[in-house]
Amino acid sequence: SSAITGARSQEENDAFEIITSAEDPNAELIFQLLGLSDEDMESYAISVSPMNVKAYGIAIVMPAKDQEETVRTGLQTFIDTQRMNFEFYLPDQYEVAQNTRLEKLDDGALIMVMCEDQDTVYDSIVSAIQSK
């Protein structure tokens, strides 16, 4: 979660909580949005907008054994849903959703970055993870 916190603005840190455990109060809602369960992931830090006012989502997920496809599908479905939600609603947010990055790191972690200036945020997160 520190990699996410360090990569985004204070406003985003205040607005979008980071889920790291099924015990987090909004974990079930976030899991439903992503079509995932706690069992699908070995570890994770997930921060998404639960309402369709902003195309926003950052996730760092280490899939559980044999769950990479499930996790990737869940994240991609979230991206596709955000794209559809904003296509005719908010053009600027549609562009943010269109530019989402979903990448796999060498250690197997999947990273999704949907926000303004996604490349800078993505690079900051990867740098923070690799420096640990």
C-alpha positions as CSV (number, residue, x, y, z in Angstrom):
1,S,0.0,0.0,0.0
2,S,2.9,2.3,0.6
3,A,3.8,2.1,-3.1
4,I,0.3,3.3,-4.0
5,T,0.2,6.0,-1.4
6,G,3.6,7.4,-2.5
7,A,2.6,7.4,-6.2
8,R,-0.5,9.5,-5.9
9,S,-1.7,12.9,-4.7
10,Q,-2.8,13.6,-1.2
11,E,-6.3,14.3,-2.5
12,E,-6.4,10.7,-4.0
13,N,-5.0,9.3,-0.8
14,D,-7.8,11.0,1.2
15,A,-10.5,10.0,-1.3
16,F,-9.7,6.4,-2.2
17,E,-8.9,3.9,0.6
18,I,-6.5,1.0,0.0
19,I,-7.8,-2.5,0.6
20,T,-5.1,-5.0,1.8
21,S,-7.2,-7.5,3.7
22,A,-10.6,-9.1,3.6
23,E,-11.1,-7.6,7.0
24,D,-11.2,-4.0,5.6
25,P,-14.7,-2.6,5.9
26,N,-15.2,-2.1,2.1
27,A,-13.3,-5.2,1.0
28,E,-16.5,-7.1,0.0
29,L,-17.7,-4.2,-2.2
30,I,-14.4,-3.9,-3.9
31,F,-14.1,-7.6,-4.5
32,Q,-17.6,-7.5,-6.1
33,L,-16.6,-4.7,-8.4
34,L,-13.5,-6.7,-9.5
35,G,-15.2,-10.0,-9.6
36,L,-12.6,-11.4,-7.3
37,S,-12.4,-13.0,-3.8
38,D,-9.7,-12.9,-1.1
39,E,-8.9,-16.5,-2.0
40,D,-7.9,-15.5,-5.6
41,M,-5.1,-13.4,-4.3
42,E,-2.0,-14.2,-2.2
43,S,-1.5,-10.6,-1.4
44,Y,-2.9,-7.3,-2.7
45,A,-3.3,-3.5,-2.3
46,I,-6.4,-2.3,-4.2
47,S,-7.8,1.2,-4.4
48,V,-10.7,1.8,-6.8
49,S,-13.6,4.3,-7.0
50,P,-16.7,2.5,-6.0
51,M,-18.9,5.1,-7.7
52,N,-19.0,6.1,-11.4
53,V,-17.9,9.7,-10.9
54,K,-14.3,9.1,-11.7
55,A,-12.4,6.5,-13.7
56,Y,-10.0,5.4,-11.0
57,G,-8.4,2.2,-9.9
58,I,-5.0,1.1,-8.8
59,A,-4.3,-2.5,-7.9
60,I,-1.1,-4.5,-7.1
61,V,-2.1,-8.1,-6.9
62,M,0.0,-11.3,-6.4
63,P,-2.4,-14.0,-7.6
64,A,-2.8,-17.1,-5.5
65,K,-1.5,-20.3,-7.0
66,D,-3.2,-21.0,-10.4
67,Q,-5.3,-17.9,-10.1
68,E,-3.4,-15.5,-12.5
69,E,-6.0,-15.8,-15.2
70,T,-8.9,-15.3,-12.8
71,V,-7.2,-12.1,-11.4
72,R,-6.3,-10.8,-14.8
73,T,-9.8,-11.4,-16.0
74,G,-11.3,-9.6,-13.0
75,L,-9.1,-6.6,-13.5
76,Q,-9.7,-6.5,-17.2
77,T,-13.5,-6.7,-16.7
78,F,-13.3,-3.8,-14.3
79,I,-11.4,-1.8,-16.9
80,D,-13.8,-2.7,-19.6
81,T,-16.8,-1.8,-17.4
82,Q,-15.3,1.6,-16.6
83,R,-14.7,2.2,-20.3
84,M,-18.3,1.4,-21.1
85,N,-19.6,3.5,-18.1
86,F,-17.8,6.6,-19.2
87,E,-17.9,6.3,-23.0
88,F,-20.9,8.6,-23.5
89,Y,-21.0,10.1,-20.0
90,L,-17.7,11.8,-19.3
91,P,-15.3,12.0,-22.2
92,D,-12.3,12.9,-20.0
93,Q,-12.9,10.0,-17.7
94,Y,-13.4,7.7,-20.7
95,E,-10.0,8.7,-21.9
96,V,-8.5,7.9,-18.5
97,A,-10.2,4.4,-18.6
98,Q,-8.9,3.9,-22.2
99,N,-5.3,4.6,-21.1
100,T,-5.4,2.1,-18.2
101,R,-2.2,0.0,-17.8
102,L,-2.5,-3.7,-16.8
103,E,0.9,-5.3,-16.6
104,K,2.6,-8.3,-15.1
105,L,5.9,-7.9,-13.3
106,D,8.8,-10.4,-13.3
107,D,7.7,-11.7,-9.9
108,G,4.2,-12.5,-11.2
109,A,2.4,-9.5,-9.6
110,L,-0.3,-7.9,-11.7
111,I,-0.5,-4.1,-11.6
112,M,-3.5,-2.1,-12.9
113,V,-3.2,1.7,-13.0
114,M,-6.3,3.7,-14.1
115,C,-5.9,7.4,-13.3
116,E,-4.7,10.6,-14.7
117,D,-1.0,10.5,-15.6
118,Q,-1.1,6.7,-15.4
119,D,2.4,6.2,-16.8
120,T,4.1,8.3,-14.1
121,V,2.0,6.6,-11.4
122,Y,2.8,3.1,-12.8
123,D,6.5,3.9,-13.0
124,S,6.5,5.2,-9.4
125,I,4.7,2.1,-8.1
126,V,7.1,-0.3,-9.9
127,S,10.1,1.6,-8.7
128,A,8.8,1.5,-5.1
129,I,8.1,-2.2,-5.3
130,Q,11.5,-3.1,-6.9
131,S,13.4,-1.0,-4.3
132,K,12.1,-3.1,-1.5
